[in-house]
Amino acid sequence: DFLCVSLVNGFIQLRYNLGDRTVILQTLQKVHANGNTWHTLNAGRVGNEGYLDLDGINVTQKASPGMKALDTHTDFFVGGVSSLNLVNPMAIENEPTGFTGCIREIVINNRELNLTVTDSKGGANIGDCDGTDCGYAVCKNNGTCQVENLGFSCSCPREWTGTTCEQSIYCSQNMCGSHALCIPQPSSLSYTCSCTLGWTGKYCDNKIKFYIAKFVGNSYIKYTDPFYGKRDLQYSRLSLNFTTNQTEGLIAWMGKSEDEDNDFLAIGLANGTLKVVINLGERISVPLMRSKYFTCSDGRWHFITVVQNQTCIKVYLDEELILFEDIDPQRKYTALNYGGICYFGGFEIGREVNIVTTGLFQKEFFGKIKDVVLFQDSKKIQLMKAEGHNIHDGNSGN
């Protein structure tokens, strides 16, 4: 499998192969080869349907039935490769040569790559394209950069301040402690403090311990499983107790959630009903819904266990088997490659639940979670030792 973007006779080409055939898309217009015009390029695929967009002019290849997953386990190369004979002959039209020109701001699956000496894994014969202290995007939040004798200065939009316009004016005089992030609230011309795990209070200066985690909507816990390397991923298990009076919310998400191809096991509420979603590969997400006549939004504690035995899924609620389904009798994918990451209640600040889960769940969790157990472990996981924000002590009655 491969996905390759190249410059061919002045045109941009996208070529990819998901295991069955090579798809080729080419831009309608040529790029400017004068060396001083920047172009914006968007290229990629949704399943096996490719798209290529140069400066707003789009080319899309309608997909015919076929493979839908890109299985590559190599490094990501920009501008060339370590050895040109590594390039698949079908990945490029002519003999492969390295790129000559400038590249900036590479974003893959909504994550920007930092094209710096320290952030890249390796490379050769790379120089600075801009040649000034301003560089590219030195000034954040649409600030304007000016080169000066001793470096550069940023002219910031009115809601931003700081050397590189990195700080909101609403946070410039904030009183959030060292265990907090300042979150600007432009609508109220103010800010709130987002507390790291183990801290609470208006300014996050009260240290807490908890065994029951209370989630208030802008909360999340991210737990890294230390035993991930020893797990048998064909036989996964997640159990926990939860209580809520809300009808919507993401309770737990086993998976990295870095891009849409990541495997996951998710538990949450939709319309007051328990919803479990499994994805073992190729983004075939299978939602399993409990009968709409039963609600879990009653403020009582409920005990849920989800067991994955290859493609067979069992869901127990309050120790009663409520769902049992074989999601893929063909057994094409049988392992839950969750990357050793478990989220509870939501995702990192700035990552909306409905966007990250592509609409499977609508919002963050309001309620309490306790007694989380992974696989057949004899001990509950210690939520206090994970990372997260805005978690309150759920032991007290409030």
WOBELZI-V904997 format. One record per residue. RES is the residue in one letter. PHI is phi in degrees with one decimal (none if undefined). PSI is psi as a letter, one per 30 degrees, with the letter a starting at -180 (NA if undefined). NEAR is the number of other C-alpha atoms within 10 Angstrom. Layout:
{{RES/PHI/PSI/NEAR} {RES/PHI/PSI/NEAR}}
This chain:
{{D/none/k/16} {F/-158.1/l/18} {L/-140.3/k/18} {C/-136.5/k/19} {V/-112.3/k/20} {S/-142.1/l/21} {L/-104.6/j/17} {V/-130.0/j/13} {N/52.6/h/11} {G/92.2/f/13} {F/-102.5/l/15} {I/-92.5/k/21} {Q/-118.6/k/21} {L/-114.0/k/22} {R/-127.4/k/21} {Y/-147.1/l/24} {N/-138.9/k/21} {L/-99.3/g/19} {G/125.2/f/14} {D/-119.9/e/10} {R/-156.2/l/12} {T/-93.8/k/14} {V/-100.1/k/18} {I/-125.0/k/17} {L/-122.2/k/18} {Q/-136.3/k/23} {T/-65.3/l/19} {L/-78.1/f/14} {Q/-118.2/l/12} {K/-82.2/l/14} {V/-85.0/l/17} {H/-79.5/k/12} {A/-101.1/g/9} {N/-87.5/f/6} {G/82.2/g/9} {N/-134.0/g/9} {T/-115.7/k/8} {W/-86.9/k/12} {H/-115.8/k/11} {T/-107.3/k/10} {L/-123.5/k/15} {N/-119.6/k/14} {A/-142.0/k/21} {G/169.6/a/20} {R/-152.3/l/18} {V/-119.9/j/11} {G/64.2/b/16} {N/-106.6/g/21} {E/-97.3/j/15} {G/-94.8/l/20} {Y/-141.4/k/19} {L/-144.2/k/23} {D/-131.8/j/18} {L/-114.6/j/20} {D/53.5/h/12} {G/89.8/f/11} {I/-100.5/j/12} {N/-102.1/k/15} {V/-124.0/k/16} {T/-126.4/k/16} {Q/-104.2/j/15} {K/-63.8/k/10} {A/-86.0/k/14} {S/-101.0/l/8} {P/-53.9/k/8} {G/164.9/a/12} {M/-64.9/l/14} {K/-127.2/f/19} {A/-115.9/k/18} {L/-97.5/j/18} {D/-100.6/j/13} {T/-124.9/k/11} {H/-125.6/h/8} {T/-118.9/l/7} {D/-70.0/l/9} {F/-100.1/k/9} {F/-104.3/k/13} {V/-124.6/k/14} {G/85.1/f/15} {G/171.1/a/16} {V/-131.6/l/18} {S/-63.2/e/12} {S/-144.2/k/8} {L/-65.0/f/12} {N/-76.3/f/10} {L/-77.9/f/9} {V/-74.2/k/17} {N/-59.2/k/12} {P/-56.5/f/11} {M/-80.9/f/16} {A/-80.4/f/22} {I/-148.8/k/20} {E/-73.5/e/14} {N/-104.9/a/10} {E/-61.1/k/9} {P/-68.6/k/17} {T/-134.0/l/14} {G/-69.8/l/14} {F/-81.3/k/13} {T/-116.0/j/9} {G/152.2/a/10} {C/-121.0/k/14} {I/-131.0/k/13} {R/-146.1/l/15} {E/52.7/i/12} {I/-100.3/k/14} {V/-122.0/k/11} {I/-116.9/k/11} {N/49.4/h/10} {N/69.1/g/9} {R/-118.4/k/10} {E/-82.8/k/10} {L/-89.3/k/13} {N/-85.1/j/13} {L/-85.0/i/13} {T/-127.6/l/11} {V/-61.3/e/10} {T/-80.7/f/8} {D/-87.2/f/9} {S/-87.6/l/12} {K/-78.5/f/10} {G/-179.1/a/11} {G/158.7/l/13} {A/-158.4/k/8} {N/58.4/h/4} {I/-108.5/k/10} {G/-120.6/l/8} {D/-82.8/k/9} {C/-84.7/e/12} {D/-75.0/e/11} {G/81.0/g/8} {T/-125.8/l/13} {D/-67.5/f/16} {C/-71.2/e/18} {G/55.2/b/15} {Y/-113.8/k/12} {A/55.2/h/14} {V/-64.8/e/19} {C/-87.1/k/22} {K/-79.3/l/19} {N/50.5/h/17} {N/65.9/g/14} {G/-71.9/l/20} {T/-106.5/k/17} {C/-98.5/k/20} {Q/-123.7/k/14} {V/-77.3/k/13} {E/-129.2/l/11} {N/-56.4/e/6} {L/-102.7/g/7} {G/136.1/c/10} {F/-149.1/l/17} {S/-139.2/l/19} {C/-112.2/k/20} {S/-99.6/j/17} {C/-100.1/k/20} {P/-59.1/l/14} {R/-66.7/f/10} {E/-93.2/g/14} {W/-129.7/l/20} {T/-146.6/a/21} {G/102.2/l/15} {T/-57.1/e/14} {T/-120.4/g/20} {C/60.6/h/23} {E/-87.7/f/15} {Q/-115.9/k/17} {S/-68.2/k/22} {I/-63.6/f/19} {Y/-74.6/f/20} {C/-104.7/g/21} {S/-65.6/f/14} {Q/-116.1/h/10} {N/-71.8/l/17} {M/-109.9/g/15} {C/-63.5/k/21} {G/-75.5/a/17} {S/-73.4/f/11} {H/-105.3/h/19} {A/-146.6/l/22} {L/-111.7/k/19} {C/-86.8/k/20} {I/-109.8/j/17} {P/-65.8/k/20} {Q/-124.2/i/13} {P/-58.2/e/12} {S/-63.9/e/7} {S/-107.9/g/8} {L/52.9/h/11} {S/-145.4/a/15} {Y/-152.7/l/21} {T/-127.8/l/18} {C/-101.9/k/23} {S/-100.7/j/26} {C/-86.9/k/27} {T/-71.5/l/20} {L/-57.6/k/25} {G/96.8/g/24} {W/-133.0/k/22} {T/-150.8/a/22} {G/103.5/l/15} {K/-58.1/e/14} {Y/-111.9/g/20} {C/60.1/h/22} {D/-112.5/g/16} {N/-106.7/j/13} {K/-80.5/k/11} {I/-133.1/l/14} {K/-122.1/l/14} {F/-151.9/l/17} {Y/-114.9/f/14} {I/-110.4/k/21} {A/-92.0/k/26} {K/-103.0/k/27} {F/-107.0/k/26} {V/-117.7/g/16} {G/105.2/e/17} {N/-108.2/h/20} {S/-108.2/l/26} {Y/-161.9/l/28} {I/-126.6/k/26} {K/-116.6/j/23} {Y/-111.2/k/20} {T/-102.5/k/16} {D/-75.5/j/16} {P/-69.7/f/9} {F/-102.2/g/10} {Y/-55.1/e/14} {G/-62.8/f/10} {K/-103.4/f/7} {R/-74.5/k/13} {D/-91.8/j/12} {L/-74.6/f/18} {Q/-85.7/f/17} {Y/-136.2/i/18} {S/-98.5/l/21} {R/-154.0/k/20} {L/-138.2/k/21} {S/-137.1/k/22} {L/-165.6/l/18} {N/-105.3/k/19} {F/-143.7/l/22} {T/-144.2/k/20} {T/-160.7/l/24} {N/-117.6/g/14} {Q/-96.4/l/17} {T/-94.4/f/18} {E/-130.8/k/22} {G/157.4/k/27} {L/-91.3/j/27} {I/-87.4/e/29} {A/-147.3/k/26} {W/-140.6/j/26} {M/-89.8/j/24} {G/155.1/l/20} {K/-73.4/e/20} {S/54.5/h/19} {E/-85.6/e/11} {D/-148.8/l/13} {E/-71.3/f/15} {D/-90.0/f/18} {N/-68.0/k/18} {D/-65.1/l/23} {F/-161.2/l/24} {L/-128.2/k/25} {A/-127.9/k/24} {I/-126.8/k/25} {G/-167.2/a/25} {L/-120.1/k/26} {A/-139.2/k/24} {N/54.9/h/14} {G/78.3/f/21} {T/-104.7/k/19} {L/-66.8/k/25} {K/-131.0/k/23} {V/-119.4/k/24} {V/-128.8/k/19} {I/-122.7/k/23} {N/-135.3/j/25} {L/-101.7/f/25} {G/156.4/l/19} {E/58.1/g/18} {R/56.0/g/16} {I/-88.4/i/14} {S/-86.6/k/17} {V/-110.7/j/14} {P/-79.0/k/15} {L/-113.3/j/19} {M/-111.4/k/15} {R/-77.3/l/19} {S/-52.8/k/12} {K/-67.4/f/11} {Y/-81.9/f/7} {F/-110.6/k/10} {T/-112.4/k/16} {C/-110.0/g/21} {S/-100.5/h/21} {D/-108.6/g/13} {G/76.0/g/13} {R/-98.6/l/11} {W/-76.6/k/16} {H/-127.7/k/17} {F/-108.1/k/18} {I/-120.9/k/20} {T/-132.7/k/21} {V/-117.2/k/23} {V/-118.1/k/18} {Q/-112.1/j/23} {N/-113.5/j/17} {Q/55.5/c/21} {T/-99.6/g/23} {C/-92.1/k/17} {I/-116.5/k/21} {K/-118.4/k/18} {V/-123.9/k/24} {Y/-110.1/k/16} {L/-122.9/k/18} {D/50.5/h/12} {E/67.1/g/11} {E/-112.7/k/11} {L/-69.9/j/13} {I/-110.5/f/13} {L/-142.8/k/16} {F/-147.9/j/14} {E/-148.2/k/13} {D/-96.5/j/14} {I/-81.7/f/19} {D/-156.8/i/15} {P/-58.4/f/11} {Q/-74.6/f/9} {R/58.3/h/12} {K/-69.4/e/12} {Y/-123.0/k/15} {T/-127.0/f/19} {A/-116.8/k/20} {L/-96.5/j/25} {N/-83.9/i/23} {Y/-87.6/g/22} {G/72.1/g/17} {G/76.0/g/16} {I/-113.8/k/18} {C/-129.7/k/23} {Y/-105.6/k/24} {F/-127.8/k/26} {G/84.7/f/31} {G/160.2/a/28} {F/-123.7/a/24} {E/-56.5/l/16} {I/-55.8/k/14} {G/93.4/f/7} {R/-107.1/j/10} {E/-76.1/k/16} {V/-59.2/e/21} {N/-66.7/f/16} {I/-81.2/e/12} {V/-62.7/e/17} {T/-91.9/g/17} {T/46.0/h/11} {G/84.2/f/10} {L/-64.7/e/20} {F/-130.9/k/23} {Q/-92.8/f/19} {K/-157.3/l/23} {E/-70.0/l/24} {F/-87.8/k/29} {F/-111.7/j/23} {G/153.3/a/21} {K/-127.5/k/23} {I/-133.9/k/26} {K/-151.7/l/23} {D/54.4/h/17} {V/-84.9/k/21} {V/-128.6/k/18} {L/-103.8/k/19} {F/53.1/b/16} {Q/-107.6/g/11} {D/-58.9/k/10} {S/-80.4/f/8} {K/-116.0/k/10} {K/-70.7/l/13} {I/-74.7/k/16} {Q/-90.6/j/14} {L/-61.0/f/22} {M/-61.3/f/18} {K/-95.1/g/13} {A/-89.7/a/16} {E/-116.3/l/16} {G/167.6/a/25} {H/-144.4/k/25} {N/57.2/h/24} {I/-101.1/k/28} {H/-104.6/l/24} {D/-75.3/j/19} {G/-88.0/g/18} {N/-69.0/e/14} {S/-75.3/l/9} {G/-73.5/f/5} {N/-75.3/NA/7}}
